[in-house]
């Protein structure tokens, strides 16, 4: 097979090595436009896990890399005259030039043909190849020539960065944050060989402009940053090598294969330098493509397997990189945090490192984080142990006079199991079981304020005396048998009303038995949905009064809190979003006008709800659609409700229109809670694909929310919080006396189970590649 590789970077060279090593008869040629010893930048980073992969696929190049690397185990965070050193990470740095030259040597020894200072400008020049690898970098001419096929997307991020070097020795990967009169500067620094370290300098666009860096040349920029990071450099100078200020391009392609041509490395996908994965991603691309050829007998089959099989891994890495880079773009958001919380947030920013993970690798740091969190709880008036504190999820929290014993919340979950709005036996069992499961707070499903306000015929209501009595029975049971506080979520379906039960066709219109529906504008949800009637002022008065009546009923039923549902495209959310509110009167247009009616409803509810009891509002913090609500809008929406007496913002997203395209993933809505909580600043509750106690502790300790709501985990495990308490050895959690023997057994078995799990996790960790430890083990 004849293989033409356009680009002599790590991706192209490593693929050439693997293919030539396995199929020695193949004709592999690499074309590189630069000289063999040209390189830009300074060092690259690999983790222990990545080194282990290299060791498996080509031991010779692995040995060459490890003979020329600097190894470190710690991450050092310098912030506001504090220093946190966090161990257990396992990384190495290697000079980029060294990496390229050793890969060149390995490829050449295997018989790969290397042509330097040879620029291929058209794939017609290599048309005789059976396989063409376009590893020609961020500015790939192949990708751009055929962009109609590959359909690339480039997101040019707002922060500016410049890649510099220094002779300053470093024994840890170092993040340094320095505040100047212009703004904040960040250094991402690591040693890659004795006497040489990489310094990636980053700042936001405003700081860049105020500092005048755009008018400086490379040497002037370096001199400026030497002054900013003088304490970190300790007398060493910054070095330059094409150290130009740039904006990072996040590159994705809808396709990466065209006939016998395949994009590889930066031409295909980029990952932000803040997670050190650009070179790793490129070389793992090469491994994945090689594996596709091993498993498939033809070029077409191999490329198809690569395109379909590699996408998920790349998207996962890119998602982690996206979340990480956004953290650095908004570092000012976290500037007022306790330094320990700031450091914890930095460590967990990409979601790949969590509370439990850090507890294994850096137990003292997590202990400091727990003490920091407990001090904050104590400062808010609670008598809690601040020396040997409970984990964050088991710390109390107060909203007005309502105190929740812990930060776990049973999220609102529609059951679609009521008859004419009436909660029945299903609801008694459902809420009763979760009410004694240990969570600090529990919400009802969206409970509709009128018969015509229902989403489906199975939705629960609070608009008759019988409804009130049925709910009171459930509330009384929950209060009598546990410490869980109980909140009622009140809502109106609006244009999403008169639809089928979820399992019969979510949001699809009823074939028969539909009731008239209203909305701010006559815009149907689906083209075949019922067209809602545009609301008049009289309609608004009626809806407002329905919410007030339901709030009065919730008070008489004994609920501890009420929540106004202004999310998910239901009636009040439809007023707030410009995608669904097309009105030209005082209730449409600017955000202030679109909020007018939802705030009017909230004010009317607040007026009849006791002052000592809290109220919350659920919002969609983004519509996940161009032209809709954004995160910045969400902050303003939350602030508006807060000014009117809202105590907690329940942060959800989307479901406004069927055209929305959410970016799903673990804890995918939490960044919006983070933004509202820290930019607001306001108390928030986050929700959305949160599934473990570990994630709950991670979110809380990093200051991304005050309460954490879990939905689906509570469907299959009403006693999620009791199980989590056993996992963390928290014995003080309330448990019904009838269940105490089970709780005792749970604690007896949990300690052994956790010890076994910890042992398995430690065994599963990649082996260290620290030369000193390897020598000691010999």
N, C-alpha and C positions, 0 to 999 in steps of 0.2 A: 504494500500500500504506500502511495506517495502522499506525504503530509506536508503542507506548507503552513508555517506558523508566522503570522505577521505580528511582530512585536517580541522583543527579547527581555521582557520583564519576568517576574517570578511565576506568573500563571503559564506563560508560553514555554518557558524553560523547564518547569517542573513537569508539564504534560509531555514535553519531548523526552525527558528522562524516563518517565514511567512507560511510555509507549516503546521506546527503543530498547529499554531493558527487557521488556516482555516479548516484543516481536523484533528481534534483532535484524530480521531481513527487511523490515520496513525502511523506506527512504524518508527521513525526517529532516526538514530544512527550516531553520529559523532566520527570518529577515528582520534586522534591527537597524533603524535609521541613525542611531547614535554610535559612537565608538564603544568598544568593549569596556573601557574603564570610565565612561561618562556616567554620572548619576547625579540626581538632584535630591535634596533632603539629606538626612543624616542617618538615623537609625530606624529599625522596625522592631516590632514587639510580637513575641509569641508566648502563649500560655503553656503550662505543663501539659494540658490536654492536647494542644496542637503539636507540641514536640513529640508526644507519644504517637500521634498519627504519623508524623514524618518518620519516626523510627520504624514503624510498621511497613511503610510503603517503599522507602529507599534508605537502607541503613547507612550507606556510604555518604549520602548528602546530609543525613541526620548527624553523623559523626563530624562532618566538616563544619556544620552549623554550631554544634555544641563545643567544638574546639575554639570557636571564635565569638563566644557570646559572653555577656555580663548577666549574671543571674541575681534576682532579688526575690524576696518573699513578702516584703512589706509594702504597704501603700501609706504615704505620709501626706497629711492634709494640713496645710498652713492657712489659718483663717483668723483674722483679728487678733493677732498676737498669741494665738493658741496653736498647739501642735498635737495632732492625733496620729498615732502610728498603729496601723492595723495589719496584723500578720496573717499568714495562711493563704497567700494568694498565688505564689508560684508563677513568675514570669521571667522571660529572658529578653535582653535586647541584643540586637546584632546590627552592625553597620550595613546599610542598604547596599553600598558598593561591594562590601565583602560578600554579602549574600548573593548578589548577582554574579560575581566572579567565581565563587565556588560552584554555583549552579552551572555556569558556563563550562568550567573545568570538568564537572561530572558529565554533562551532556556531550562534550567533545570526546571524552574518554570512551563513551558508549558508541560513538560514531555518528552523532548528530552533526549535521552541517550547519555552521554558524556564519552568517554573512552580516557584517557590521557596515555601518555607513551606507546601507542599502535601503532606500525608501520605496516601498511598493505603493503606487498611487492608484492602481486599479486591480481588481481581482482577475481581470483578464490576463495580467502578467503571470499568474500562477494557475491558469485555467486547466493545466494538465494534471493538477493535483487531485487525488481522490477525496481529500479532506482539507479544508481551508479553515485554520483557526485564526479568528480575528481577535488577537490579544493586544490590540494597538491603543489601549489606554482610554482615558477619559474623553479625549477628543477624537475618538475612533473615526477614521474616514469611512470604514466599511459600514458602520452603523449609520452614519450620516448620509452616505450615498444611497442606502436602501432603507431610509427611515420610514417610508410608507409601509414597508413590510414589517420592520422590527417594532415600529411605533414606540420610540423612546419617550420617556418623560424625564425632564430634568427640573428638580426643585432646587433653585439656587438660594441657599440659606442666608439670612440677613447678617449674621455675625461675620467679622473679619478675622482672618488668622494668617500668620506667617511662620514658616518653618525655619528655625535657627538652631545653632549648636553652641557648645561651650566646652571648655576644659574642666569645668567644675565636676568633681567626682560625686556620684550619688549612690547611696546604698539602698534606695527605695524608689518606687515610682512616686513622684512628687507632684501634688496639685498645690499650687500657691495662688492665693487670691489677694490682690493688692488694690486698695482703694486710693485713688488720686483725686485732685481737684477736677479732673476731666471725667472720671467715672471709674469703673472696675476693670482691671486687667487680670487675666488668668494665664498661668503657665502650666502646661502639661509637660513634665520633664522626667527623663529617665536616662540612665547610663547604658551605652551600647557596647563599649569596649573600654579598657583602662584609659583614663584620662580624657574620655570623650562622652558627652551627653547630648541628647536631643532636647530642644526647648521649643515646643509649639506654643506660640503666643496667640491669645484670643481676646477679643473684646467686642462689644456691641457697636452697632453702626453710629450711634450718637456719640459714644466716647471716642471712637475713631475720628470722627469729624472734629469734635472739640479739641482733641489733642493735636490736630493738624498733621496726622500721619500720612494722609493722602498726598501731601506736598513734599514728603521726605523721601530721600533715596534709601537704599538698603542699609547703608552704613549709618545714616542719620537715625533710621528706625531702631537699629541695634543699639546705638548710643542712648537713645531715649529710654528703651526698655531696660538697659543696664542700670539706669538710675531708678526705675520703678522697682526692679527686682534685685537691688543692690544687696539687701540682706540675705537673699537666697543664693546669690552668685558668690558672695563672700570673697570679693576681689577678683574673681575670674571674669573674663570678657565673653561677650556673645560673638559668635562667628556667623558669617552669612554664606549662602550658596544658593543663588536664585531665591532668596528669602523675600519674595514679593507678597504683598498683602492680597489675599484672595477671599472669595466667598465659597463655601463648600458646596459642590453640586451633588445632591442625592439623585442618582441615576437608576431608573428602572426601565425595563423593556417588556412590552406585551409579549414579544416573541424573542427568542435568542437563537433560533435555527432558521436558515433559509437554504433549502436544497442541501448541498454538502458544505455549507458555510455555517460556523457556529461562533457566537460571541463568547469571550472568556475574560475573566478578571474585570478590571475597571470599565472596559467597554460595555460589559453586560450589567454590572451592578456595583455601586459604591457603598461603603459603610464608614460613618464618621470616625475621625481619628480619636474621639474621646473614649471609644471602647477598643481602640487598638486592633481593629479587625480587618483593615483594608487588604493587607498582604495575606493574612490568614484566609480571608474570603476568596482571594484570587487563587491561592494554592489549593484550597479545598475544592474550588471549581475544577481545577486540573485533575484532582483525585476522582471526583464524581464522574467526569467525562471518561477518564481511564476505566473506571469500574463499568461504565455503560458499554464500552467496547469489549471488556472481558465477558460481559453477560449476553452480548448480542452479536450475531454473526455478520452484520452488514453495517455500512456507514449510516444508511437511512434509519435502521432499527436502533442503532446506538444513539444517534442524535435525538430521535424521538424519545427514547428512554431518558436521556439526559434532560431534555427540556421539561418533561412532565415530572420526573423524579427529583430534580434538584430545586425546583421552584420553592417548595415549602421551607426547606432549610435556609435558603437565601432570604426569603421574606421574613423568617423568624429573626435572623441576624440583623436585617435592615430595620425591622421594627424596633429591636433593642437599641440600635444606633439612633433611630429617629427620636425615641423617648429620651435617650441620653443627651443628644445635641440640644433638644428643647430645654432640658434642665439648665444647660450652660447659657443658652440664650436668655433665660429668665433668672439668672443668678441673683439679680437685685431683689427678686421676689422673696428670697430666703435670707436676705441680709440681716434682718432683725431677729433671726432665730438664735437660740442658745447654740454655742459652737459645737457641742456634742450632737445636737439634733441636726445641725447643718452637715456635719460629717457623716452622720447616719444616712441622711437624705442623699448625699453625694454617692455613698457606697451602694445604695439600693436604687439608684435613679433608673436603671435600665430594666429592672425587675428580674434580672438573672441572678442577683444576690439578694437574699432575703434575711429576715430576722433569725430564723433557725439556722440558715446556712452560715451566717456570721457568728452565731453562737458556737458552732463547731470550730470555726477557724480562728476566731478572736473573742473568746468568752469574756475577757476583762472589758473589752470595748462595749459589748452588749450589756454587761453589768453596769457600766457607766451610763449607758443609754437608759436603762431601766431606772436608775437613780435620778437622772435628769428629768425623766417623764414624771416620776413620783413627786419630785420637788415642785413641778408645775401644778400638779393636783393639790398638793398641800397648800401652795400659794393661793389657790382658789377657795380655800376654806375647809378642806377635808382633813381629817386626822388619819393619815396613812403612814405606813412605815417607809421612810426614805432611805434607810441604810440597806435593808434586805427586802426590796419592794417586790410586789407582784408584777407580772408582765403587764404591758400597757393595756391589753384587752380586758384585764380584770380590775382596772382602776375605775372608780366611780366618776360620774359626770352629772352636772346639774343644769337644768333649764328652768329658770324661775324657781318655783318651790318643788318642782319634780326632780327627784334624784334617782338616777338609774344606777344599779349596783355594778354594772360592767358595761363595756362599750359595744357589745354584740346586739344586733337588731334583727328581728325577723321581718324581712322586707314585705311590703304589700304584694300579695299574689292573688290575682283573680281566680276564683274557684268555679265560676259559671255554674253553680249548683243550687241557686236559690229559685224559689217559685214565687212569681209576682213580687220579687224583691225580698221575700221572707227568708232569712237564714234558718236552716233546719238542723237536723241531727248531724249532717255532715259538718256543718260549721261548729257545732258544739264540740265534736271530737277533734276537728282540725285545730281550732284555736285553743281548746283545752289542753291538748297534748303539747303544743308548742309553748303555751303559757306556763307550763311546769317544767320546761326543758332547760331553764337556766339563763336564757337571754335577758339582757337588761331591759329591753324595750321590744314591743311587738306591735305591728300595724295590722289593721284590717285590710282586706282587699279594697280597691276603689269602690266605695259605697255611694250609690247614686241618690241624688237629692229629690228625684221625682221619677214617676213611672216612665215618662218620656225622656228622661235623662240617662236611661240605661244604655249600655253598650250592646248587650244581648238579652234575650229573655231570661237567661240564667243569672244575671247580675244581682248582687245584693243591694238592698235599698234602706233608706232611713227617712221614710216619708209618711208612715202611719203609726198609730199607737201600737199596733201589733208588732211592727218592726222594732220599735223602741223596746218593747218588753222582751222580745227575743234576744236582742243585743244585750240588754241588762242582765239576762240570765248568764250569758257567756262571760261578760265582764265580771260579774260577781264570782263566778267560779275561778277565773284567773286570779283575781285579787285574794280569794280565800286560800288558795293552795300554793302560792308562790310569791316571789318578789318582783316579777316581771311587770313593768308598767305597760299600759295598753293605750294605743292611739288609734283614733278613727280617721281614715282618709276619706274625704268627701270630694265627689267629682260629678261632672256632667259630660256625657259622651260627645255632645255636639254633632259634627258631621260624621263621626265614626259610630253613631248609634244605629239601632235597628239592624244589627248584623248577627251572623250565625255564631253558635258556640265555637270556642277556639278549635276544638278537635273536629269540627264539621267544616271549617273553612274560615280561618281568622280574618277578620275585617271584611268578609264577603257579605253582601246584602242578603237579607232574608228573602226567601222565595215567596213566603206568605206570612201574613200577620205583622207586617212592619207598621211602625207608628211614625207620624210626621217628625222630622228632625229640623233643628235650627243651627245656624252658624253665623259668624260675623259676616261672611260673604257666601254667595250661592255657588260654592266650589265643591263638587263631589270628590270623595276620597279616591275611588277608582272611576274610570269612565262609565262603568255600568252600575255604579253605586247610586243610591237615591240622592237627588240634588237637594241640599238643605235650603230652607227658607232663610233669607237674610234677616237678621234680628232687627226688630224695631225697639224703640225706647221702652215700650210697654213690655216686650219680651224680656228685655234686660231687667226691668223691675221685678218681673215674675221670677226669673232665675235667681236674682239676688235674694229675694224673699225666701225662695226654696232653700238656699244655702243657710240662711239664718235659722229657718225652722229646723233644719237637720242638725245644726250646731246646738240649738237648744235641746233637742232630743239626745244628742251625744252627751251633753252635760248631765241630763237627768239619768241617762243610762250608766253614768259613772266613769266614763273614759277620762284618762289622765291628760290627754293631749288631743288636739284635732289638727289635721293636715289638709290644706287646700291643694287639690291636684291641678297644677297648671303646666302639665307636661304631656308628651306623647300624642300630640295632635288632637286632644279632646277639646272641649269647648273653649276653656279659658286659654289654653295653649294656642288655639287657633286665632285668638285675638292678638297674642303676643308675637307670633311669627309673621314676617312679611310675606312668606310663601302662601299663607292661607287667609290673611287679612288684606283685602283689596279695597277697604272702605275709603271714602273721600271725606267723611265727616270728622268730628273731633275724636273718634275712636279708631282712626286709621292714619297711615302715613308714618310719622316719626315714632321712634320707640316710646317716647313719653306718652303719645296719644294711644298707641296700641296697648300700653299698660293701664290705661285709665279705668277700663271696666274691671279687669281682674283685681286691681287695687281697691276699687269700690266694693267688690264682693268681700275681699279680705277685711276691709275696714268694718263692714257690717257684721261679719262674723266675730271679729275681735271685740266689738262693742257688746256682744251678748255672752262672750266667753270670759270667765273670771280672770281678773288681772294676775292672780297668783299661778294660773295654769298656762303652760306654754302653747304656742302654735307654730307649726312648720308649714313650708310650702315646697312642693315638688316641682322642679322645673326641668325642661329639656335644655341643657347648657349648649347644645349645638343641634342644628337640624341635619348635619352631615350632608349638606347640599349647598351649592353655590347660591348666594343671594339670601340665604336663611340666617338664622341666629348663629352667632359665633361665640367663642369663649369670652371675648371682651364684652360682647353684649350681655352675656350671662352674668358677668360681674355687676353690670349696671342694673340688670333685672333684680338680682339678689339684694343689692344695696337699696333699691326702691322698696322692696318688701320689708327689709329690715327697718327702714325709717318709719314704716307703718306699724311696727310692733311684732314682726316675725322674729322668732328666736332661733330657728334652725332652717337651713336650706338643704333640702333633700335633692341631691344632684344626680339626675339621670340625663339621658340624651335621646334625641331622635324620635322616630315613629311618627313624625309630623306628616310626611308624605311617603307614598310607596316608592318614590324615586330615590330616596336616601340610600347612601352607600356607606354604612358605618365601617370603621376600621376595628374589627373585633380582635380580641386577645385577652390574656389574663388581666384582670383589673382595668379593662380598657377605658372605663369612664372616670377612673380615679384622677387623672390629670386635670379634669375640669373641676372636680372638688378641690384639688390642690390650688388651682388658680383662684377660685372664689374665696377659699379660706384665707389664703395668704395675701391676695391683692385686695380683698374686701375691706378690711379683714372681718370675716364672719364665721360663725359656727356652721359646720357642714356635716352632712351624712353622705357617704359615698355608697354606690351600689353598682353592680355590673360585672359578672363573671368573677366574683370573689368566692373562693371555694374552700379555703383552709384557714385554720387558726394562725398559721405562720403568716399568711397574707394579711390577716387582720392586724397582727402585731407590727408587721412591716409598715403598713399604711399609717397606723397611729403614731409609731415611734418617729417616723419621718415628718410628721405634722401635715399629712395630706388630707386628713379628715378628723373629726371629733368622735363620730360614731360610724360604725361599719355595718351595713345591711347586707345580709345574705338571703337569697331567695331559694333557688333550687336545692342547695345543700340542706335547707330546712324541710324541704318536701319529703326527702327520704330519711332524714335523721332529725326528728324534733328535738333530740337531746344533744345537738351539736355542741352547745356550750358546756354541758356537763362532761362530755367526752374531752373537750379541750382543757377543762379544768384538771382532769386526771392526767392529761398529757403533760401539763406544766406543773403538776403537784400542788394545785390550788385547792385546798380542802375547805375553805370558808364559803364556797358557793352554796346557796340555799337549795335544798332538795326536799320534795315531799316526804314526810315521815314514812309513808308506805313504800317508798322506793329506796330508803336509806341502805338496806342490805345490798341492793344492787350497786349503789354508789360505792360502798365499801369494797365490794369485789372489784369494781372497775379500777379503784385506786391500787388495789393489790396487784392487779395484772398489768396496769399501765406502766409502772416503774420498770418491770422486766421488759415489757414490749418496747419501751423507749430506749432502754439500754441496748437491746438487740438491733433496733433500727439505727441507732447511732453507730454501732459497730459496723453494720452493713454500709452505711453512708461513708464511713471512713475508709473501708476497704475498697469502695467503688471510686474513691477519689483518684485522679491520675497520679501516677508515681512522680516523685520529685525528680527534677533533672539538675538539682543543685550539685555542682561538682564536689563541693566540700562534704555534703552528706553522702554522696555516692562513694567517695573515697573512704569515709568513715565506716560505711557498711561493708566494705570489702575485707 
